[in-house]
Amino acid sequence: MNTIHELSYLQEKIEELKDQGVYRKLPVFDGPNAARIRLNGKEVINL
């Protein structure tokens, strides 16, 4: 397999997951690990 084919295969699989409603974007964690953290721009309690 060449690299371009592999990447297009992965993009197709991602689109299938999105169409099925099972794809989710992972949250972005900003800052040091503490009791309160900033997650996707919002301050939340880190359990």
Protein Blocks (a to p, Z undefined) as FASTA:
>chain_A
ZZklmmmmmmmmmmmmmmnopaccddddedjddfbdceehiacddZZ
